Amino acid sequence: MELVTLLATLVLGAWWVAVLDELALCCMAGRALTGRAVSRSALLPLRRTVAIWLQQTTRTEAPDWLNWRLAPALYLGLAAAGLALVPLSPGRVVADFEAGIVLWGAIEALTVVVVFLHGWSSNSQLPLMGGYRYVAIGLPAMLLSMFVLIAAALPAESLNVRAIVESQRDLWNVLRQPLGLPLFLLLGLSLTFRGPFDYADSTDLAAGGSAEDAGIVRLAWQTARLAMLVSFAAMASSVFLGGYLGPWLPGPAWLFLKTAAILMVLVALGHLLARPPSARMLTLLWVGLLPLSFIGLVSAGLEALP
Amino acid sequence: MSSLARFAAQAPVPLYAVVGDGSFDPVARLGVCEDVRFELSPRHASILLVCGAFRVADQMALKQLHDQLPHPRATFCWGCDSNLPMQHAEHLPICEDPLPGLRALYRALLTGERSSDAGLLPDQPPQPWEGRGDHGQGGEGMMGGAPYGRPMAMPDDDLRDGLQLDACTIRMGPYFPCWPPGLVLELTLQGDVVQQAQVLDAPYPPTEDAFSVTRRLGEVARLLFLLQLVPQAESVWRLACKKNPATPADVAALRRRLRRWGVFAAIAPTLGHLDAGTAEEMGLRCNGDGFSSIRTRLWQWLDEAEATASGSGGKPVLEHSQGAAASPHPIPHLADLLVGLEWHEARLVIASFDAMNLQRLASTGRVDSRQAPASEKGAD
């Protein structure tokens, strides 16, 4: 049952993000946001899915064909593994690991590997450049996440995600550690290379890592990107917004509502901020955001002292 | 399958636009339409939209682009000469609305009512690969250079920190999203850092309306697009293309939004540096520190758009001198401005010049940025 819920969450969540993206495009591009536009946005991801499905899957000269196909599958698998760590209610979680947060960290690290593999395997210059750039930005962005997640685990005195949720019965981590969620959201943009963190599949590289993707390979990669965002949002809502905790409604309903809200924030952030050149972003990460996340960790450590 | 195809055909038509000489405005107007979607890569498109006039030398690039579209694919020529290499393309005069034709063509492609375009070039490598080993990785001449016509990455000194990194020489242009149409660069990159640059072909010459509000706002939109602000770029294009011309209030509001989106914060203050003499020669404004940069050029475009919109002459705030001065200050070559920059920075620098200035920067001869022939570094 949990497994079915997990898969349904990934699929429905991916559709929800695609609809949010279309609506954000309508709002920010100055198009009229009418009822027709909303219903059009709801159907558009499905229409585009079929259209891409009907396209030929092209190939380049001498690609690493195995890894080119494997990369979307791995990325989707990592998204599913991440979501499996998120508890739906006190007794319902697909993978209840004692060191769940550490496993999530491994998923982040493997995402960097998979995105590079995707860029590299098509044997083409622009995708390779996207892969290089993603590694340069993805690594420090991942360090951000390590600090904020360790800080979130301190009040729970456990690395288990369910225990971290339970530790928020009195006060959500978003209030206890105000730096944590904003910094963690930046990691979400980096994991799915959106907006200011889109260094892999970006406009200046003519879609970068995805520039050579067509047909089913492209569909799988784009779906995996959306699924990873869903997985990330579910983890963020569990670690910082109390996950399934909440009055009146059943636990899973609270989790879905909070995940949907985080997704809306992520989609908005992805469309609202400019992406600086990578050297400037690296400076911001190493000189600004990483020290900030370390301050958050020290503060959480002092608060957790008996 | 047919009902699925009809369902999919109602999505915006995925186009890859090839913008030729003098076709900026019609393509920009089409780009803000909800029924089409300009794709970043030809691999993502179903229809190749070809618009404007093209040099004979660019026909091979057109053929290569055409063949990169996945099947089912078609070509739609809008306001083009009839001597283009696409034999089965749909043709439409520039004065007619292409939307109905594009929509019908997309539907016919998906439902199979129209056959997919055959390739224009043979689907085989220009030279056979003769490498040995399980993956063809070994054999003669495989250490750098261009074995069998393919540029191969090879360690070379890095400009910035002296590290030995793989250098690879590639060719960019003449058609690329938000790229000056016609411009062809040969770049030697290490990672995404430009080590050498050479201009192989200058962009198409600017049109007469190079200083119009539409064109100025179009240039702002191009920068936004490269900063990953895609919906915002569309909103600026929409402002540029709307029936009632943009007002000074529109431009002032845009200026505030650019700050809110972090556009100025994202661009380093000194990126695209030009000294005061060069800036004056090119009709560019300098900042308080006495140099011109991408930020100052963006600000100048907004000022010029605002001045033109307010009816104060319809000309730029600063006139382009176009080399008319008695002792003109030398203008650097475009290639020299790009060396040492990351690819993203290089694209921002290119996009920060209007068509007139870019033409001047790119037309001072085919000079290698390090004064060394590309062939010495193993270029193609």
Interface residues (C-beta under 8 A of the other chain):
Chain A: A24 L25 C27 M28 A29 G30 R31 L43 L44 L46 R47 R48 V50 A51 W53 L54 Q55 Q56 T57 T58 E61 A62 Q125 M129 Y132 R133 G195 P196 D198 S202 T203 D204 L205 A206 A207 S210 A211 E212 D213 A214 G215 R218 H271 L272 L273 A274 R275 P276 P277 S278 A279 R280
Chain B: L4 A5 F7 A8 A9 Q10 A11 P12 P14 V32 E34 E39 L40 S41 R43 H44 S46 Q68 P70 H71 P72 L110 P125 W129 H135 G136 C168 I170 F176 P177 C178 L189 G191 D192 L224 F225 L226 L227 Q228 L229 V230 P231 Q232 E234 S235 R238 L239 W261 G262 V263 A265 A266 I267 A268 L271 E342 W343 H344 E345 R347 L348
